[in-house]
């Protein structure tokens, strides 16, 4: 799922998202959308879909990640979280009930519960207190969700989040508690926040042993192509990450052969297509030398081409993974290409 934090996937238009990239779902962020453009504007527009002219489904984070990323600008109580805006310092209070109400106004098909994303590293006592708070907030979100209804005749689903840091016993406890709540999908948060990949895989495997197989499992904020394939093998169905677009804006592109840094001087006279193995027409219309020139010249077009390329590659990787699962040879394929995808060219 491409990340469109503030109602836009950076450097990529909606037409490219739908037609060239083939994105099925995109993300928005409740915290950022509350600050700009604000719920008054979104409600007057009829929700985020018509406001940004996106026809497909949208998933919105609740602001829970900002509990982690804006630790110096927030205060947590049992009732909720008070943030100081990173834009102007103004205070904003998010409770489990208010984030459901806000996401009703946004109109996203997939609404995340409010949670606390514990930092890494943290001690087990902190992780346990955080877990209790996240579970209590999930229940309050569920009550508010059941009490309210969609504003725009769109089906909306609420998704809870498994937490527990890197403590296997807490992860299993959280997964069991979340599964018992009976939501239509379940998410795993609090990973890919600085812990080693091996720990992320261990926690993901432990949680997937408990979360129901028949309901989608969403691993939040992950990750590299290698991470995605490994976590699919553990039982994950849905992912989001800013990595493909953020790295694209710095000149890194992902290919089936490995990762290219288009700022490197070796591409200055390389007139091969950006990616001759890509099925994306844009990748065959421009040369590596041209893309290198755009980045060296700090031209916005370079960021656009690289962002569309990376998102297309990620979505193509997921489509290929799905096809391999259906044909029964996913594990063989994954083991063959994982190291190759991670190679620096």
C-alpha positions as CSV (number, residue, x, y, z in Angstrom):
1,X,0.0,0.0,0.0
2,X,1.7,3.3,-1.1
3,X,1.8,5.8,1.7
4,X,0.0,9.1,1.1
5,X,0.4,10.7,4.5
6,X,-1.3,14.1,3.9
7,X,-3.7,13.1,1.1
8,X,-1.0,12.6,-1.5
9,X,1.7,10.0,-2.3
10,X,4.7,12.3,-2.7
11,X,5.7,13.1,-6.3
12,X,3.1,10.7,-7.7
13,X,-0.3,11.6,-9.2
14,X,-3.5,9.6,-8.7
15,X,-3.6,8.6,-12.4
16,X,-0.2,7.0,-12.1
17,X,-1.1,5.3,-8.9
18,X,-4.2,3.7,-10.5
19,X,-3.0,3.0,-14.0
20,X,0.8,2.7,-14.0
21,X,1.4,1.4,-10.5
22,X,-1.8,-0.6,-10.0
23,X,-2.1,0.4,-6.4
24,X,-5.1,-1.4,-4.7
25,X,-5.1,0.7,-1.5
26,X,-3.3,3.8,-0.4
27,X,-2.7,5.2,3.0
28,X,-3.5,8.5,4.7
29,X,-2.6,9.7,8.2
30,X,-5.2,11.0,10.6
31,X,-2.8,13.2,12.6
32,X,-1.5,15.0,9.5
33,X,-4.9,15.3,7.9
34,X,-6.3,16.8,11.1
35,X,-3.6,19.5,10.9
36,X,-4.0,20.1,7.2
37,X,-6.4,20.5,5.5
38,X,-8.5,19.8,8.7
39,X,-11.7,17.9,9.3
40,X,-13.9,20.8,8.4
41,X,-12.5,20.9,4.9
42,X,-12.6,17.1,4.5
43,X,-16.3,16.9,5.6
44,X,-17.3,19.7,3.3
45,X,-15.6,17.9,0.4
46,X,-17.4,14.7,1.2
47,X,-14.4,12.9,2.6
48,X,-10.8,12.3,1.5
49,X,-11.8,10.3,-1.7
50,X,-13.4,13.1,-3.6
51,X,-11.0,15.7,-2.0
52,X,-8.0,14.0,-3.6
53,X,-9.9,12.3,-6.5
54,X,-9.0,8.8,-5.6
55,X,-11.5,6.1,-6.5
56,X,-9.9,3.1,-4.7
57,X,-9.9,2.2,-1.0
58,X,-8.0,4.2,1.6
59,X,-6.5,3.1,4.9
60,X,-5.9,5.7,7.6
61,X,-3.5,5.4,10.5
62,X,-5.0,6.7,13.8
63,X,-2.1,8.8,14.9
64,X,-0.7,6.0,17.0
65,X,2.6,6.1,15.1
66,X,3.0,9.7,16.0
67,X,2.8,8.6,19.7
68,X,6.2,7.1,18.9
69,X,7.7,9.5,16.3
70,X,6.7,12.7,18.1
71,X,7.6,11.5,21.6
72,X,9.0,14.9,22.5
73,X,5.8,16.7,21.6
74,X,3.1,14.5,23.2
75,X,1.7,13.5,26.6
76,X,0.0,10.1,27.1
77,X,-2.7,9.5,29.7
78,X,-5.3,6.7,30.0
79,X,-7.8,9.0,28.3
80,X,-5.7,9.6,25.2
81,X,-2.8,11.6,23.7
82,X,-2.2,15.3,23.6
83,X,0.1,16.3,20.7
84,X,1.8,19.6,20.1
85,X,1.6,20.3,16.3
86,X,4.9,20.0,14.6
87,X,3.7,22.9,12.4
88,X,2.7,25.6,14.9
89,X,2.8,24.1,18.4
90,X,-0.9,24.1,18.8
91,X,-2.3,21.3,21.1
92,X,-4.5,18.5,19.7
93,X,-6.1,15.8,21.9
94,X,-6.7,12.4,20.4
95,X,-8.8,9.8,22.3
96,X,-9.9,6.4,21.1
97,X,-13.4,7.8,20.5
98,X,-12.2,11.0,18.6
99,X,-9.9,9.1,16.2
100,X,-12.9,6.9,15.2
101,X,-15.0,10.1,14.7
102,X,-12.3,11.7,12.7
103,X,-11.8,8.7,10.5
104,X,-15.6,8.6,9.9
105,X,-15.2,12.2,8.5
106,X,-12.2,11.1,6.4
107,X,-14.2,8.3,5.0
108,X,-11.4,5.7,4.8
109,X,-12.5,2.1,4.2
110,X,-9.9,0.8,6.7
111,X,-9.7,2.7,10.0
112,X,-6.9,1.9,12.6
113,X,-7.5,2.0,16.3
114,X,-5.5,4.3,18.5
115,X,-2.5,2.6,20.0
116,X,0.8,3.3,21.6
117,X,3.8,2.3,19.5
118,X,6.5,1.5,22.1
119,X,10.0,2.6,21.2
120,X,12.9,0.2,20.7
121,X,14.6,-0.6,22.9
122,X,12.3,-0.5,26.0
123,X,12.1,-2.6,29.1
124,X,9.5,-5.3,29.5
125,X,7.6,-3.4,32.2
126,X,7.1,-0.4,29.9
127,X,6.1,-2.7,27.0
128,X,3.5,-4.4,29.3
129,X,2.0,-1.1,30.5
130,X,1.9,0.1,26.9
131,X,0.2,-3.2,25.8
132,X,-2.5,-2.8,28.5
133,X,-3.2,0.8,27.3
134,X,-3.4,-0.3,23.6
135,X,-5.9,-3.1,24.4
136,X,-8.1,-0.7,26.5
137,X,-8.0,1.8,23.7
138,X,-8.9,-0.9,21.1
139,X,-12.0,-1.8,23.1
140,X,-13.0,1.9,23.4
141,X,-12.5,2.3,19.6
142,X,-14.6,-0.7,18.9
143,X,-17.4,0.6,21.1
144,X,-17.4,4.0,19.3
145,X,-17.2,2.3,15.9
146,X,-20.3,0.2,16.8
147,X,-22.1,3.3,18.1
148,X,-21.5,5.3,14.9
149,X,-22.0,4.8,11.2
150,X,-20.3,5.8,7.9
151,X,-21.0,9.4,6.7
152,X,-20.7,8.7,3.0
153,X,-22.3,5.4,2.3
154,X,-18.9,3.7,2.3
155,X,-18.3,0.4,4.1
156,X,-15.7,1.0,6.8
157,X,-13.8,-1.5,8.9
158,X,-11.9,-1.0,12.1
159,X,-8.6,-2.7,12.5
160,X,-6.9,-3.4,15.9
161,X,-3.2,-3.5,16.4
162,X,-1.0,-6.1,18.1
163,X,1.8,-4.6,20.2
164,X,4.3,-6.0,22.8
165,X,7.7,-4.7,21.5
166,X,10.2,-7.5,21.1
167,X,9.0,-9.6,24.0
168,X,7.6,-12.9,22.7
169,X,5.3,-13.5,25.7
170,X,3.7,-10.1,25.3
171,X,3.3,-10.4,21.6
172,X,1.5,-13.7,22.0
173,X,-0.7,-12.3,24.8
174,X,-1.6,-9.3,22.6
175,X,-2.3,-11.4,19.6
176,X,-4.7,-13.6,21.6
177,X,-6.5,-10.6,23.1
178,X,-6.8,-8.9,19.7
179,X,-8.0,-12.0,17.9
180,X,-10.7,-12.6,20.6
181,X,-12.2,-9.1,19.8
182,X,-13.4,-10.4,16.5
183,X,-12.4,-7.6,14.1
184,X,-12.5,-8.3,10.3
185,X,-8.7,-7.8,9.9
186,X,-5.8,-7.5,12.3
187,X,-2.6,-5.5,12.3
188,X,0.8,-5.9,13.8
189,X,2.5,-2.7,15.0
190,X,5.6,-1.6,16.8
191,X,8.0,-3.4,14.6
192,X,10.5,-2.0,12.0
193,X,11.3,0.7,14.6
194,X,15.0,0.0,14.9
195,X,15.2,-3.6,16.0
196,X,17.2,-6.2,14.0
197,X,15.4,-7.9,11.2
198,X,15.7,-11.3,12.9
199,X,13.8,-10.0,15.9
200,X,11.1,-8.5,13.6
201,X,10.7,-11.9,11.9
202,X,10.6,-13.7,15.3
203,X,7.8,-11.5,16.6
204,X,5.9,-11.7,13.4
205,X,6.0,-15.5,13.3
206,X,4.9,-15.7,17.0
207,X,1.9,-13.4,16.3
208,X,0.9,-15.2,13.0
209,X,0.7,-18.5,14.9
210,X,-2.2,-16.9,16.9
211,X,-4.0,-14.4,14.6
212,X,-6.8,-16.2,12.6
213,X,-5.6,-17.3,9.1
214,X,-8.9,-16.5,7.4
215,X,-8.6,-12.8,8.2
216,X,-6.1,-10.4,6.7
217,X,-2.9,-9.7,8.6
218,X,-1.4,-6.3,8.2
219,X,2.3,-5.7,9.2
220,X,2.6,-1.9,9.6
221,X,5.6,0.1,8.3
222,X,7.5,-2.8,6.6
223,X,9.8,-2.7,4.6
224,X,12.5,-3.7,2.1
225,X,11.6,-6.2,-0.7
226,X,13.5,-8.9,1.2
227,X,11.5,-8.1,4.4
228,X,8.2,-8.3,2.4
229,X,8.9,-11.7,1.0
230,X,10.2,-13.1,4.3
231,X,7.1,-11.8,6.2
232,X,4.7,-13.2,3.5
233,X,6.3,-16.6,4.2
234,X,5.4,-16.1,7.8
235,X,1.7,-15.3,7.0
236,X,1.4,-11.6,6.4
237,X,-1.0,-10.3,3.8
238,X,-0.8,-6.5,3.8
239,X,2.1,-4.0,4.1
240,X,2.8,-0.3,3.9
241,X,6.1,1.7,4.0
242,X,7.4,5.0,3.0
243,X,10.7,3.4,1.9
244,X,10.0,3.0,-1.9
245,X,9.1,6.7,-2.3
246,X,11.5,8.2,0.3
247,X,14.4,6.3,-1.1
248,X,13.3,7.2,-4.7
249,X,13.6,10.9,-3.8
250,X,17.2,10.2,-2.8
251,X,18.0,8.4,-6.1
252,X,17.7,4.8,-5.0
253,X,15.7,2.5,-7.2
254,X,14.7,-1.1,-6.7
255,X,15.0,-3.7,-9.5
256,X,14.9,-7.4,-10.0
257,X,18.7,-7.4,-10.2
258,X,19.2,-5.3,-7.0
259,X,19.3,-1.7,-5.9
260,X,20.7,1.1,-8.0
261,X,21.9,4.5,-6.7
262,X,21.2,6.7,-9.7
263,X,23.4,9.5,-8.3
264,X,26.5,7.4,-8.8
265,X,28.9,8.7,-11.5
266,X,28.9,5.3,-13.3
267,X,25.5,6.0,-14.7
268,X,26.5,9.3,-16.4
269,X,27.1,7.5,-19.7
270,X,24.8,4.5,-19.2
271,X,22.2,4.8,-22.0
272,X,20.4,1.6,-21.1
273,X,16.7,2.0,-20.0
274,X,16.2,2.8,-16.3
275,X,15.0,-0.9,-16.0
276,X,14.9,-2.9,-19.1
277,X,13.2,-5.8,-17.3
278,X,10.3,-3.7,-16.0
279,X,6.9,-3.9,-17.6
280,X,6.4,-0.2,-16.8
281,X,6.6,1.8,-20.0
282,X,8.1,4.8,-18.2
283,X,11.1,2.6,-17.3
284,X,11.9,2.1,-21.0
285,X,11.3,5.6,-22.1
286,X,14.2,7.1,-20.2
287,X,17.9,6.1,-19.8
288,X,19.9,5.7,-16.7
289,X,22.1,8.5,-17.8
290,X,19.1,10.8,-18.1
291,X,17.8,9.9,-14.6
292,X,21.3,10.4,-13.3
293,X,21.4,13.8,-14.9
294,X,18.0,14.7,-13.3
295,X,19.2,13.8,-9.8
296,X,22.6,15.6,-10.2
297,X,20.6,18.6,-11.4
298,X,18.1,18.4,-8.5
299,X,15.2,18.3,-11.0
300,X,11.8,17.2,-9.6
301,X,11.2,15.0,-12.6
302,X,13.9,12.6,-11.4
303,X,12.1,12.1,-8.1
304,X,8.8,11.5,-10.0
305,X,10.3,8.9,-12.4
306,X,12.0,7.1,-9.5
307,X,9.0,7.2,-7.2
308,X,6.6,5.8,-9.9
309,X,9.3,3.1,-10.7
310,X,9.7,2.0,-7.1
311,X,6.0,1.9,-6.3
312,X,5.4,-0.1,-9.5
313,X,8.2,-2.5,-8.6
314,X,6.8,-3.0,-5.1
315,X,3.3,-3.7,-6.4
316,X,4.7,-6.0,-9.1
317,X,6.6,-7.9,-6.5
318,X,3.4,-8.4,-4.5
319,X,1.5,-9.5,-7.6
320,X,4.3,-12.0,-8.4
321,X,4.3,-13.3,-4.8
322,X,0.6,-13.9,-5.0
323,X,0.9,-15.7,-8.3
324,X,3.7,-17.9,-6.8
325,X,1.6,-18.8,-3.8
326,X,-1.2,-19.8,-6.1
327,X,1.1,-22.0,-8.2
328,X,2.6,-23.6,-5.1
329,X,6.3,-22.6,-5.6
330,X,6.5,-19.4,-3.5
331,X,9.2,-20.6,-1.1
332,X,11.5,-21.8,-3.8
333,X,11.1,-18.5,-5.7
334,X,11.6,-16.5,-2.5
335,X,14.8,-18.3,-1.6
336,X,16.1,-17.8,-5.1
337,X,15.6,-14.1,-5.4
338,X,15.8,-12.6,-1.9
339,X,19.5,-12.0,-1.8
340,X,19.5,-10.7,-5.3
341,X,16.9,-8.1,-4.5
342,X,19.0,-6.8,-1.6
343,X,22.2,-6.5,-3.7
344,X,23.7,-3.1,-4.3
345,X,24.5,-2.7,-8.0
